């Protein structure tokens, strides 16, 4: 069972411009990232990515069970 | 006073060591911070100028060396405000609608308003944008 409090986020400012948000769950090694759309709100994009990430984590857990 | 004397009086170097293990408003902690001369490159070859990692409210910052002092200051303001907004489930309403340009504008305004990023000024930034508590 993954501990969702341990999900790591990385905010990466690219040299070529733009920003990446990456979520990683260290126990499973699962990572999901998104290049942030400059015009959209960061918090909303994070929530959307987090929902997708949690769904992926659930699939990983089910596959491992 | 000659120009050299003015430069010596006005030049303030940001010592990033002051941010290490720094507790901030909102219960955030900068666990580690570093400048690197090495390129920050990920597994697929993308180069970065700054990377902020966080688990819960603990942040680790890695920033490419060689930025000017104002650039470093603005980068610190930007990284901390955006990381704080991403780290928690319910950030203050003042930042929930911020896009990348809004975070950059807020960082530049903080630098103009309070000067170089410092522990006190990072707390001012977080307080100004509605982050509360230890």
N, CA and C atoms of all chains as a GROMACS GRO file, in nm:
protein
  597
    1UNK      N    1   0.085  -0.120   0.000
    1UNK     CA    2   0.000   0.000   0.000
    1UNK      C    3   0.088   0.124   0.000
    2UNK      N    4   0.064   0.212  -0.095
    2UNK     CA    5   0.147   0.332  -0.101
    2UNK      C    6   0.097   0.435  -0.001
    3UNK      N    7   0.190   0.513   0.047
    3UNK     CA    8   0.157   0.621   0.138
    3UNK      C    9   0.150   0.750   0.058
    4UNK      N   10   0.030   0.799   0.039
    4UNK     CA   11   0.014   0.917  -0.047
    4UNK      C   12   0.075   1.043   0.013
    5UNK      N   13   0.101   1.041   0.144
    5UNK     CA   14   0.172   1.155   0.202
    5UNK      C   15   0.318   1.159   0.160
    6UNK      N   16   0.364   1.050   0.101
    6UNK     CA   17   0.504   1.044   0.059
    6UNK      C   18   0.522   1.078  -0.089
    7UNK      N   19   0.415   1.118  -0.154
    7UNK     CA   20   0.429   1.154  -0.296
    7UNK      C   21   0.516   1.279  -0.307
    8UNK      N   22   0.617   1.268  -0.390
    8UNK     CA   23   0.710   1.380  -0.410
    8UNK      C   24   0.667   1.460  -0.532
    9UNK      N   25   0.678   1.592  -0.521
    9UNK     CA   26   0.658   1.674  -0.640
    9UNK      C   27   0.789   1.742  -0.676
   10UNK      N   28   0.807   1.761  -0.804
   10UNK     CA   29   0.922   1.836  -0.854
   10UNK      C   30   0.870   1.945  -0.947
   11UNK      N   31   0.910   2.066  -0.920
   11UNK     CA   32   0.882   2.178  -1.010
   11UNK      C   33   1.013   2.212  -1.079
   12UNK      N   34   1.015   2.197  -1.210
   12UNK     CA   35   1.140   2.210  -1.285
   12UNK      C   36   1.126   2.324  -1.384
   13UNK      N   37   1.212   2.424  -1.368
   13UNK     CA   38   1.212   2.537  -1.460
   13UNK      C   39   1.311   2.508  -1.571
   14UNK      N   40   1.261   2.488  -1.692
   14UNK     CA   41   1.347   2.448  -1.803
   14UNK      C   42   1.428   2.566  -1.856
   15UNK      N   43   1.551   2.535  -1.897
   15UNK     CA   44   1.638   2.640  -1.952
   15UNK      C   45   1.578   2.699  -2.079
   16UNK      N   46   1.508   2.616  -2.155
   16UNK     CA   47   1.449   2.663  -2.280
   16UNK      C   48   1.315   2.731  -2.262
   17UNK      N   49   1.273   2.748  -2.138
   17UNK     CA   50   1.143   2.808  -2.110
   17UNK      C   51   1.043   2.701  -2.076
   18UNK      N   52   0.952   2.736  -1.991
   18UNK     CA   53   0.849   2.640  -1.951
   18UNK      C   54   0.880   2.577  -1.817
   19UNK      N   55   0.780   2.510  -1.769
   19UNK     CA   56   0.786   2.452  -1.634
   19UNK      C   57   0.724   2.313  -1.637
   20UNK      N   58   0.790   2.220  -1.570
   20UNK     CA   59   0.740   2.084  -1.561
   20UNK      C   60   0.701   2.057  -1.416
   21UNK      N   61   0.586   1.991  -1.399
   21UNK     CA   62   0.547   1.940  -1.268
   21UNK      C   63   0.551   1.788  -1.276
   22UNK      N   64   0.629   1.728  -1.188
   22UNK     CA   65   0.642   1.582  -1.186
   22UNK      C   66   0.601   1.530  -1.049
   23UNK      N   67   0.522   1.423  -1.046
   23UNK     CA   68   0.485   1.356  -0.922
   23UNK      C   69   0.550   1.219  -0.920
   24UNK      N   70   0.605   1.180  -0.807
   24UNK     CA   71   0.673   1.052  -0.796
   24UNK      C   72   0.633   0.985  -0.665
   25UNK      N   73   0.605   0.854  -0.673
   25UNK     CA   74   0.580   0.777  -0.551
   25UNK      C   75   0.701   0.687  -0.532
   26UNK      N   76   0.783   0.714  -0.430
   26UNK     CA   77   0.914   0.648  -0.422
   26UNK      C   78   0.908   0.497  -0.404
   27UNK      N   79   0.804   0.446  -0.336
   27UNK     CA   80   0.798   0.302  -0.308
   27UNK      C   81   0.779   0.222  -0.437
   28UNK      N   82   0.687   0.267  -0.522
   28UNK     CA   83   0.660   0.196  -0.647
   28UNK      C   84   0.749   0.244  -0.761
   29UNK      N   85   0.803   0.367  -0.745
   29UNK     CA   86   0.882   0.426  -0.852
   29UNK      C   87   0.798   0.491  -0.960
   30UNK      N   88   0.667   0.486  -0.940
   30UNK     CA   89   0.577   0.545  -1.040
   30UNK      C   90   0.596   0.696  -1.045
   31UNK      N   91   0.607   0.749  -1.167
   31UNK     CA   92   0.620   0.894  -1.184
   31UNK      C   93   0.532   0.939  -1.299
   32UNK      N   94   0.478   1.057  -1.285
   32UNK     CA   95   0.394   1.114  -1.390
   32UNK      C   96   0.426   1.263  -1.395
   33UNK      N   97   0.442   1.315  -1.516
   33UNK     CA   98   0.475   1.457  -1.525
   33UNK      C   99   0.396   1.524  -1.634
   34UNK      N  100   0.393   1.657  -1.624
   34UNK     CA  101   0.319   1.737  -1.721
   34UNK      C  102   0.393   1.868  -1.740
   35UNK      N  103   0.408   1.909  -1.866
   35UNK     CA  104   0.459   2.044  -1.890
   35UNK      C  105   0.342   2.139  -1.869
   36UNK      N  106   0.360   2.232  -1.778
   36UNK     CA  107   0.248   2.317  -1.740
   36UNK      C  108   0.212   2.412  -1.853
   37UNK      N  109   0.083   2.421  -1.879
   37UNK     CA  110   0.035   2.516  -1.979
   37UNK      C  111   0.048   2.656  -1.920
   38UNK      N  112   0.118   2.747  -1.989
   38UNK     CA  113   0.148   2.876  -1.926
   38UNK      C  114   0.025   2.959  -1.891
   39UNK      N  115  -0.083   2.943  -1.965
   39UNK     CA  116  -0.200   3.028  -1.941
   39UNK      C  117  -0.293   2.971  -1.834
   40UNK      N  118  -0.276   2.844  -1.800
   40UNK     CA  119  -0.368   2.780  -1.705
   40UNK      C  120  -0.316   2.790  -1.562
   41UNK      N  121  -0.406   2.782  -1.467
   41UNK     CA  122  -0.364   2.796  -1.328
   41UNK      C  123  -0.283   2.674  -1.285
   42UNK      N  124  -0.178   2.701  -1.211
   42UNK     CA  125  -0.086   2.594  -1.169
   42UNK      C  126  -0.156   2.498  -1.073
   43UNK      N  127  -0.230   2.554  -0.978
   43UNK     CA  128  -0.295   2.469  -0.877
   43UNK      C  129  -0.394   2.374  -0.943
   44UNK      N  130  -0.472   2.423  -1.040
   44UNK     CA  131  -0.569   2.338  -1.108
   44UNK      C  132  -0.497   2.228  -1.188
   45UNK      N  133  -0.388   2.264  -1.253
   45UNK     CA  134  -0.313   2.163  -1.329
   45UNK      C  135  -0.253   2.058  -1.236
   46UNK      N  136  -0.209   2.102  -1.118
   46UNK     CA  137  -0.155   2.006  -1.019
   46UNK      C  138  -0.265   1.911  -0.972
   47UNK      N  139  -0.385   1.966  -0.946
   47UNK     CA  140  -0.495   1.881  -0.900
   47UNK      C  141  -0.531   1.777  -1.007
   48UNK      N  142  -0.531   1.821  -1.132
   48UNK     CA  143  -0.563   1.730  -1.243
   48UNK      C  144  -0.457   1.620  -1.255
   49UNK      N  145  -0.331   1.659  -1.244
   49UNK     CA  146  -0.222   1.562  -1.252
   49UNK      C  147  -0.227   1.466  -1.133
   50UNK      N  148  -0.260   1.518  -1.016
   50UNK     CA  149  -0.266   1.435  -0.896
   50UNK      C  150  -0.378   1.331  -0.907
   51UNK      N  151  -0.492   1.370  -0.965
   51UNK     CA  152  -0.602   1.274  -0.983
   51UNK      C  153  -0.557   1.160  -1.075
   52UNK      N  154  -0.492   1.197  -1.185
   52UNK     CA  155  -0.443   1.095  -1.279
   52UNK      C  156  -0.338   1.006  -1.212
   53UNK      N  157  -0.255   1.068  -1.131
   53UNK     CA  158  -0.148   0.994  -1.063
   53UNK      C  159  -0.207   0.896  -0.962
   54UNK      N  160  -0.306   0.941  -0.888
   54UNK     CA  161  -0.368   0.852  -0.788
   54UNK      C  162  -0.440   0.737  -0.855
   55UNK      N  163  -0.501   0.763  -0.970
   55UNK     CA  164  -0.566   0.655  -1.045
   55UNK      C  165  -0.461   0.553  -1.091
   56UNK      N  166  -0.347   0.602  -1.136
   56UNK     CA  167  -0.240   0.513  -1.180
   56UNK      C  168  -0.185   0.433  -1.062
   57UNK      N  169  -0.172   0.498  -0.948
   57UNK     CA  170  -0.124   0.429  -0.828
   57UNK      C  171  -0.220   0.317  -0.788
   58UNK      N  172  -0.349   0.345  -0.798
   58UNK     CA  173  -0.449   0.243  -0.764
   58UNK      C  174  -0.435   0.123  -0.857
   59UNK      N  175  -0.412   0.150  -0.986
   59UNK     CA  176  -0.394   0.038  -1.080
   59UNK      C  177  -0.269  -0.043  -1.046
   60UNK      N  178  -0.164   0.027  -1.007
   60UNK     CA  179  -0.040  -0.042  -0.968
   60UNK      C  180  -0.065  -0.130  -0.846
   61UNK      N  181  -0.140  -0.076  -0.748
   61UNK     CA  182  -0.170  -0.152  -0.627
   61UNK      C  183  -0.254  -0.276  -0.659
   62UNK      N  184  -0.353  -0.258  -0.747
   62UNK     CA  185  -0.440  -0.370  -0.783
   62UNK      C  186  -0.359  -0.477  -0.857
   63UNK      N  187  -0.270  -0.434  -0.943
   63UNK     CA  188  -0.189  -0.529  -1.020
   63UNK      C  189  -0.095  -0.607  -0.928
   64UNK      N  190  -0.051  -0.540  -0.821
   64UNK     CA  191   0.044  -0.603  -0.730
   64UNK      C  192  -0.027  -0.694  -0.628
   65UNK      N  193  -0.159  -0.676  -0.612
   65UNK     CA  194  -0.232  -0.750  -0.507
   65UNK      C  195  -0.252  -0.898  -0.546
   66UNK      N  196   3.263   6.015  -0.256
   66UNK     CA  197   3.284   5.870  -0.267
   66UNK      C  198   3.294   5.832  -0.415
   67UNK      N  199   3.394   5.751  -0.448
   67UNK     CA  200   3.406   5.708  -0.587
   67UNK      C  201   3.309   5.593  -0.616
   68UNK      N  202   3.304   5.557  -0.744
   68UNK     CA  203   3.209   5.452  -0.783
   68UNK      C  204   3.241   5.318  -0.716
   69UNK      N  205   3.368   5.290  -0.698
   69UNK     CA  206   3.410   5.165  -0.636
   69UNK      C  207   3.356   5.157  -0.492
   70UNK      N  208   3.366   5.272  -0.420
   70UNK     CA  209   3.316   5.277  -0.283
   70UNK      C  210   3.165   5.255  -0.278
   71UNK      N  211   3.093   5.312  -0.375
   71UNK     CA  212   2.947   5.290  -0.379
   71UNK      C  213   2.916   5.144  -0.401
   72UNK      N  214   2.993   5.085  -0.492
   72UNK     CA  215   2.970   4.943  -0.523
   72UNK      C  216   2.989   4.859  -0.398
   73UNK      N  217   3.094   4.890  -0.322
   73UNK     CA  218   3.120   4.809  -0.202
   73UNK      C  219   3.010   4.828  -0.099
   74UNK      N  220   2.956   4.950  -0.090
   74UNK     CA  221   2.852   4.975   0.009
   74UNK      C  222   2.720   4.911  -0.031
   75UNK      N  223   2.691   4.913  -0.161
   75UNK     CA  224   2.559   4.870  -0.204
   75UNK      C  225   2.551   4.722  -0.241
   76UNK      N  226   2.664   4.659  -0.260
   76UNK     CA  227   2.662   4.522  -0.308
   76UNK      C  228   2.631   4.426  -0.195
   77UNK      N  229   2.524   4.351  -0.209
   77UNK     CA  230   2.486   4.254  -0.107
   77UNK      C  231   2.475   4.118  -0.172
   78UNK      N  232   2.554   4.026  -0.122
   78UNK     CA  233   2.550   3.892  -0.179
   78UNK      C  234   2.446   3.810  -0.103
   79UNK      N  235   2.365   3.735  -0.178
   79UNK     CA  236   2.270   3.645  -0.114
   79UNK      C  237   2.346   3.519  -0.074
   80UNK      N  238   2.351   3.495   0.055
   80UNK     CA  239   2.416   3.374   0.106
   80UNK      C  240   2.308   3.266   0.119
   81UNK      N  241   2.311   3.169   0.030
   81UNK     CA  242   2.201   3.073   0.031
   81UNK      C  243   2.204   2.982   0.154
   82UNK      N  244   2.317   2.981   0.227
   82UNK     CA  245   2.323   2.895   0.346
   82UNK      C  246   2.220   2.937   0.450
   83UNK      N  247   2.179   3.065   0.446
   83UNK     CA  248   2.083   3.113   0.545
   83UNK      C  249   1.944   3.048   0.527
   84UNK      N  250   1.921   2.987   0.410
   84UNK     CA  251   1.790   2.927   0.384
   84UNK      C  252   1.784   2.778   0.422
   85UNK      N  253   1.897   2.719   0.450
   85UNK     CA  254   1.899   2.576   0.479
   85UNK      C  255   1.835   2.548   0.614
   86UNK      N  256   1.745   2.451   0.616
   86UNK     CA  257   1.668   2.415   0.736
   86UNK      C  258   1.587   2.533   0.789
   87UNK      N  259   1.545   2.617   0.697
   87UNK     CA  260   1.466   2.735   0.736
   87UNK      C  261   1.318   2.699   0.746
   88UNK      N  262   1.259   2.733   0.860
   88UNK     CA  263   1.115   2.714   0.879
   88UNK      C  264   1.043   2.840   0.832
   89UNK      N  265   0.937   2.818   0.755
   89UNK     CA  266   0.866   2.930   0.695
   89UNK      C  267   0.719   2.930   0.739
   90UNK      N  268   0.655   3.044   0.719
   90UNK     CA  269   0.510   3.052   0.745
   90UNK      C  270   0.439   2.945   0.664
   91UNK      N  271   0.332   2.893   0.720
   91UNK     CA  272   0.258   2.788   0.653
   91UNK      C  273   0.310   2.650   0.688
   92UNK      N  274   0.411   2.646   0.776
   92UNK     CA  275   0.465   2.517   0.818
   92UNK      C  276   0.562   2.456   0.718
   93UNK      N  277   0.608   2.535   0.623
   93UNK     CA  278   0.702   2.484   0.524
   93UNK      C  279   0.845   2.489   0.580
   94UNK      N  280   0.928   2.400   0.528
   94UNK     CA  281   1.069   2.397   0.567
   94UNK      C  282   1.154   2.383   0.441
   95UNK      N  283   1.255   2.466   0.430
   95UNK     CA  284   1.353   2.444   0.323
   95UNK      C  285   1.460   2.353   0.383
   96UNK      N  286   1.451   2.224   0.350
   96UNK     CA  287   1.544   2.128   0.409
   96UNK      C  288   1.684   2.142   0.350
   97UNK      N  289   1.688   2.176   0.221
   97UNK     CA  290   1.818   2.187   0.158
   97UNK      C  291   1.807   2.284   0.040
   98UNK      N  292   1.919   2.346   0.011
   98UNK     CA  293   1.925   2.438  -0.102
   98UNK      C  294   2.069   2.440  -0.152
   99UNK      N  295   2.084   2.441  -0.281
   99UNK     CA  296   2.219   2.443  -0.335
   99UNK      C  297   2.225   2.512  -0.470
  100UNK      N  298   2.344   2.564  -0.498
  100UNK     CA  299   2.374   2.617  -0.632
  100UNK      C  300   2.468   2.518  -0.698
  101UNK      N  301   2.450   2.495  -0.826
  101UNK     CA  302   2.538   2.400  -0.894
  101UNK      C  303   2.593   2.460  -1.022
  102UNK      N  304   2.722   2.434  -1.043
  102UNK     CA  305   2.786   2.474  -1.170
  102UNK      C  306   2.758   2.371  -1.279
  103UNK      N  307   2.717   2.252  -1.237
  103UNK     CA  308   2.689   2.145  -1.334
  103UNK      C  309   2.551   2.168  -1.395
  104UNK      N  310   2.535   2.135  -1.521
  104UNK     CA  311   2.401   2.144  -1.581
  104UNK      C  312   2.303   2.054  -1.506
  105UNK      N  313   2.183   2.104  -1.486
  105UNK     CA  314   2.077   2.023  -1.426
  105UNK      C  315   2.002   1.960  -1.543
  106UNK      N  316   2.028   1.832  -1.566
  106UNK     CA  317   1.972   1.765  -1.683
  106UNK      C  318   1.896   1.641  -1.637
  107UNK      N  319   1.776   1.622  -1.692
  107UNK     CA  320   1.700   1.504  -1.651
  107UNK      C  321   1.729   1.385  -1.743
  108UNK      N  322   1.656   1.275  -1.721
  108UNK     CA  323   1.685   1.149  -1.790
  108UNK      C  324   1.670   1.158  -1.941
  109UNK      N  325   1.589   1.251  -1.988
  109UNK     CA  326   1.571   1.262  -2.133
  109UNK      C  327   1.638   1.387  -2.189
  110UNK      N  328   1.735   1.440  -2.115
  110UNK     CA  329   1.822   1.542  -2.169
  110UNK      C  330   1.773   1.685  -2.162
  111UNK      N  331   1.664   1.707  -2.091
  111UNK     CA  332   1.617   1.844  -2.078
  111UNK      C  333   1.698   1.918  -1.972
  112UNK      N  334   1.741   2.038  -2.005
  112UNK     CA  335   1.822   2.115  -1.911
  112UNK      C  336   1.733   2.213  -1.834
  113UNK      N  337   1.761   2.223  -1.706
  113UNK     CA  338   1.681   2.310  -1.619
  113UNK      C  339   1.769   2.417  -1.556
  114UNK      N  340   1.707   2.527  -1.517
  114UNK     CA  341   1.779   2.632  -1.444
  114UNK      C  342   1.747   2.626  -1.295
  115UNK      N  343   1.637   2.560  -1.260
  115UNK     CA  344   1.602   2.546  -1.118
  115UNK      C  345   1.510   2.426  -1.102
  116UNK      N  346   1.524   2.361  -0.988
  116UNK     CA  347   1.436   2.249  -0.958
  116UNK      C  348   1.404   2.252  -0.809
  117UNK      N  349   1.276   2.251  -0.778
  117UNK     CA  350   1.232   2.246  -0.640
  117UNK      C  351   1.157   2.116  -0.619
  118UNK      N  352   1.206   2.036  -0.525
  118UNK     CA  353   1.141   1.910  -0.493
  118UNK      C  354   1.077   1.923  -0.356
  119UNK      N  355   0.964   1.855  -0.340
  119UNK     CA  356   0.896   1.862  -0.211
  119UNK      C  357   0.826   1.734  -0.178
  120UNK      N  358   0.830   1.700  -0.049
  120UNK     CA  359   0.745   1.595   0.004
  120UNK      C  360   0.673   1.658   0.123
  121UNK      N  361   0.540   1.654   0.117
  121UNK     CA  362   0.460   1.728   0.215
  121UNK      C  363   0.505   1.875   0.214
  122UNK      N  364   0.551   1.925   0.328
  122UNK     CA  365   0.588   2.069   0.333
  122UNK      C  366   0.738   2.090   0.340
  123UNK      N  367   0.814   1.987   0.304
  123UNK     CA  368   0.960   2.000   0.305
  123UNK      C  369   1.013   2.017   0.163
  124UNK      N  370   1.091   2.122   0.145
  124UNK     CA  371   1.139   2.156   0.011
  124UNK      C  372   1.290   2.139   0.000
  125UNK      N  373   1.332   2.102  -0.120
  125UNK     CA  374   1.475   2.099  -0.155
  125UNK      C  375   1.491   2.172  -0.286
  126UNK      N  376   1.581   2.270  -0.287
  126UNK     CA  377   1.600   2.353  -0.406
  126UNK      C  378   1.739   2.333  -0.464
  127UNK      N  379   1.743   2.325  -0.596
  127UNK     CA  380   1.870   2.322  -0.667
  127UNK      C  381   1.861   2.426  -0.779
  128UNK      N  382   1.956   2.517  -0.778
  128UNK     CA  383   1.952   2.631  -0.871
  128UNK      C  384   2.084   2.638  -0.945
  129UNK      N  385   2.076   2.661  -1.073
  129UNK     CA  386   2.196   2.673  -1.155
  129UNK      C  387   2.275   2.796  -1.110
  130UNK      N  388   2.404   2.779  -1.088
  130UNK     CA  389   2.490   2.892  -1.049
  130UNK      C  390   2.505   2.987  -1.167
  131UNK      N  391   2.546   3.109  -1.137
  131UNK     CA  392   2.574   3.204  -1.242
  131UNK      C  393   2.464   3.304  -1.266
  132UNK      N  394   2.353   3.292  -1.192
  132UNK     CA  395   2.248   3.392  -1.206
  132UNK      C  396   2.296   3.523  -1.142
  133UNK      N  397   2.250   3.633  -1.195
  133UNK     CA  398   2.279   3.761  -1.129
  133UNK      C  399   2.207   3.763  -0.994
  134UNK      N  400   2.246   3.857  -0.910
  134UNK     CA  401   2.183   3.862  -0.778
  134UNK      C  402   2.031   3.885  -0.786
  135UNK      N  403   1.984   3.982  -0.868
  135UNK     CA  404   1.837   3.996  -0.879
  135UNK      C  405   1.770   3.872  -0.934
  136UNK      N  406   1.835   3.805  -1.031
  136UNK     CA  407   1.776   3.682  -1.087
  136UNK      C  408   1.766   3.574  -0.981
  137UNK      N  409   1.870   3.562  -0.899
  137UNK     CA  410   1.867   3.461  -0.792
  137UNK      C  411   1.757   3.494  -0.691
  138UNK      N  412   1.747   3.621  -0.656
  138UNK     CA  413   1.646   3.663  -0.560
  138UNK      C  414   1.505   3.633  -0.613
  139UNK      N  415   1.480   3.672  -0.737
  139UNK     CA  416   1.348   3.650  -0.797
  139UNK      C  417   1.320   3.500  -0.809
  140UNK      N  418   1.422   3.424  -0.844
  140UNK     CA  419   1.406   3.278  -0.854
  140UNK      C  420   1.366   3.219  -0.719
  141UNK      N  421   1.430   3.265  -0.612
  141UNK     CA  422   1.397   3.213  -0.479
  141UNK      C  423   1.253   3.248  -0.442
  142UNK      N  424   1.214   3.373  -0.463
  142UNK     CA  425   1.075   3.410  -0.434
  142UNK      C  426   0.979   3.323  -0.515
  143UNK      N  427   1.008   3.308  -0.645
  143UNK     CA  428   0.919   3.232  -0.733
  143UNK      C  429   0.910   3.086  -0.690
  144UNK      N  430   1.025   3.024  -0.667
  144UNK     CA  431   1.025   2.881  -0.634
  144UNK      C  432   0.948   2.855  -0.505
  145UNK      N  433   0.970   2.937  -0.405
  145UNK     CA  434   0.904   2.912  -0.275
  145UNK      C  435   0.755   2.936  -0.283
  146UNK      N  436   0.713   3.044  -0.349
  146UNK     CA  437   0.569   3.071  -0.357
  146UNK      C  438   0.497   2.962  -0.436
  147UNK      N  439   0.557   2.920  -0.548
  147UNK     CA  440   0.491   2.818  -0.630
  147UNK      C  441   0.493   2.682  -0.560
  148UNK      N  442   0.605   2.648  -0.497
  148UNK     CA  443   0.613   2.520  -0.426
  148UNK      C  444   0.512   2.517  -0.311
  149UNK      N  445   0.500   2.626  -0.238
  149UNK     CA  446   0.403   2.631  -0.127
  149UNK      C  447   0.261   2.612  -0.180
  150UNK      N  448   0.234   2.668  -0.296
  150UNK     CA  449   0.099   2.660  -0.354
  150UNK      C  450   0.068   2.519  -0.402
  151UNK      N  451   0.171   2.447  -0.448
  151UNK     CA  452   0.154   2.312  -0.500
  151UNK      C  453   0.153   2.209  -0.386
  152UNK      N  454   0.223   2.240  -0.277
  152UNK     CA  455   0.247   2.141  -0.172
  152UNK      C  456   0.123   2.106  -0.091
  153UNK      N  457   0.030   2.199  -0.081
  153UNK     CA  458  -0.082   2.174   0.010
  153UNK      C  459  -0.213   2.160  -0.068
  154UNK      N  460  -0.308   2.091  -0.005
  154UNK     CA  461  -0.433   2.059  -0.074
  154UNK      C  462  -0.519   2.183  -0.095
  155UNK      N  463  -0.514   2.275   0.000
  155UNK     CA  464  -0.599   2.394  -0.011
  155UNK      C  465  -0.516   2.520   0.008
  156UNK      N  466  -0.449   2.565  -0.097
  156UNK     CA  467  -0.370   2.688  -0.084
  156UNK      C  468  -0.461   2.810  -0.072
  157UNK      N  469  -0.408   2.921  -0.026
  157UNK     CA  470  -0.490   3.042  -0.012
  157UNK      C  471  -0.552   3.084  -0.145
  158UNK      N  472  -0.669   3.146  -0.136
  158UNK     CA  473  -0.742   3.187  -0.257
  158UNK      C  474  -0.660   3.283  -0.343
  159UNK      N  475  -0.570   3.357  -0.280
  159UNK     CA  476  -0.491   3.455  -0.356
  159UNK      C  477  -0.400   3.391  -0.460
  160UNK      N  478  -0.366   3.264  -0.443
  160UNK     CA  479  -0.274   3.199  -0.538
  160UNK      C  480  -0.340   3.089  -0.622
  161UNK      N  481  -0.463   3.054  -0.589
  161UNK     CA  482  -0.522   2.939  -0.659
  161UNK      C  483  -0.544   2.966  -0.808
  162UNK      N  484  -0.554   3.091  -0.846
  162UNK     CA  485  -0.574   3.122  -0.988
  162UNK      C  486  -0.445   3.167  -1.057
  163UNK      N  487  -0.333   3.152  -0.990
  163UNK     CA  488  -0.206   3.195  -1.050
  163UNK      C  489  -0.161   3.098  -1.158
  164UNK      N  490  -0.124   3.152  -1.274
  164UNK     CA  491  -0.052   3.071  -1.373
  164UNK      C  492   0.098   3.104  -1.360
  165UNK      N  493   0.179   3.046  -1.447
  165UNK     CA  494   0.324   3.065  -1.434
  165UNK      C  495   0.362   3.214  -1.436
  166UNK      N  496   0.300   3.289  -1.526
  166UNK     CA  497   0.333   3.431  -1.537
  166UNK      C  498   0.295   3.507  -1.410
  167UNK      N  499   0.186   3.466  -1.347
  167UNK     CA  500   0.144   3.531  -1.222
  167UNK      C  501   0.245   3.506  -1.110
  168UNK      N  502   0.297   3.382  -1.103
  168UNK     CA  503   0.399   3.354  -1.001
  168UNK      C  504   0.526   3.436  -1.028
  169UNK      N  505   0.562   3.449  -1.154
  169UNK     CA  506   0.681   3.526  -1.188
  169UNK      C  507   0.660   3.674  -1.153
  170UNK      N  508   0.540   3.725  -1.185
  170UNK     CA  509   0.510   3.865  -1.154
  170UNK      C  510   0.513   3.887  -1.002
  171UNK      N  511   0.455   3.794  -0.927
  171UNK     CA  512   0.455   3.807  -0.780
  171UNK      C  513   0.598   3.806  -0.726
  172UNK      N  514   0.684   3.723  -0.786
  172UNK     CA  515   0.823   3.716  -0.741
  172UNK      C  516   0.896   3.847  -0.771
  173UNK      N  517   0.872   3.901  -0.889
  173UNK     CA  518   0.938   4.027  -0.926
  173UNK      C  519   0.888   4.142  -0.838
  174UNK      N  520   0.759   4.143  -0.810
  174UNK     CA  521   0.704   4.246  -0.722
  174UNK      C  522   0.762   4.235  -0.581
  175UNK      N  523   0.778   4.111  -0.534
  175UNK     CA  524   0.837   4.091  -0.401
  175UNK      C  525   0.980   4.146  -0.398
  176UNK      N  526   1.054   4.119  -0.504
  176UNK     CA  527   1.193   4.167  -0.509
  176UNK      C  528   1.196   4.321  -0.510
  177UNK      N  529   1.105   4.381  -0.585
  177UNK     CA  530   1.101   4.528  -0.590
  177UNK      C  531   1.054   4.586  -0.458
  178UNK      N  532   0.960   4.518  -0.392
  178UNK     CA  533   0.901   4.571  -0.270
  178UNK      C  534   0.993   4.554  -0.150
  179UNK      N  535   1.053   4.438  -0.136
  179UNK     CA  536   1.128   4.406  -0.014
  179UNK      C  537   1.277   4.389  -0.034
  180UNK      N  538   1.321   4.386  -0.160
  180UNK     CA  539   1.464   4.366  -0.187
  180UNK      C  540   1.498   4.220  -0.200
  181UNK      N  541   1.627   4.192  -0.186
  181UNK     CA  542   1.674   4.056  -0.204
  181UNK      C  543   1.601   3.956  -0.115
  182UNK      N  544   1.582   3.838  -0.168
  182UNK     CA  545   1.521   3.731  -0.090
  182UNK      C  546   1.606   3.703   0.034
  183UNK      N  547   1.540   3.692   0.146
  183UNK     CA  548   1.603   3.659   0.274
  183UNK      C  549   1.502   3.575   0.351
  184UNK      N  550   1.542   3.513   0.462
  184UNK     CA  551   1.443   3.438   0.540
  184UNK      C  552   1.322   3.523   0.578
  185UNK      N  553   1.346   3.644   0.625
  185UNK     CA  554   1.234   3.731   0.664
  185UNK      C  555   1.148   3.767   0.544
  186UNK      N  556   1.213   3.793   0.431
  186UNK     CA  557   1.136   3.835   0.314
  186UNK      C  558   1.057   3.720   0.251
  187UNK      N  559   1.109   3.598   0.258
  187UNK     CA  560   1.031   3.484   0.210
  187UNK      C  561   0.906   3.467   0.296
  188UNK      N  562   0.919   3.492   0.426
  188UNK     CA  563   0.801   3.485   0.513
  188UNK      C  564   0.703   3.597   0.482
  189UNK      N  565   0.756   3.715   0.453
  189UNK     CA  566   0.667   3.825   0.413
  189UNK      C  567   0.589   3.788   0.288
  190UNK      N  568   0.659   3.728   0.192
  190UNK     CA  569   0.595   3.686   0.068
  190UNK      C  570   0.481   3.589   0.096
  191UNK      N  571   0.509   3.488   0.179
  191UNK     CA  572   0.406   3.388   0.207
  191UNK      C  573   0.290   3.449   0.284
  192UNK      N  574   0.321   3.535   0.381
  192UNK     CA  575   0.214   3.602   0.455
  192UNK      C  576   0.131   3.690   0.363
  193UNK      N  577   0.199   3.765   0.276
  193UNK     CA  578   0.132   3.856   0.185
  193UNK      C  579   0.031   3.781   0.098
  194UNK      N  580   0.066   3.657   0.062
  194UNK     CA  581  -0.022   3.579  -0.025
  194UNK      C  582  -0.113   3.484   0.053
  195UNK      N  583  -0.120   3.504   0.183
  195UNK     CA  584  -0.224   3.437   0.260
  195UNK      C  585  -0.186   3.308   0.329
  196UNK      N  586  -0.058   3.271   0.325
  196UNK     CA  587  -0.015   3.151   0.398
  196UNK      C  588  -0.001   3.188   0.545
  197UNK      N  589  -0.056   3.106   0.631
  197UNK     CA  590  -0.059   3.138   0.773
  197UNK      C  591  -0.005   3.021   0.856
  198UNK      N  592   0.038   3.055   0.975
  198UNK     CA  593   0.074   2.954   1.074
  198UNK      C  594   0.214   2.901   1.054
  199UNK      N  595   0.260   2.831   1.158
  199UNK     CA  596   0.393   2.771   1.153
  199UNK      C  597   0.382   2.628   1.105
   0.00000   0.00000   0.00000
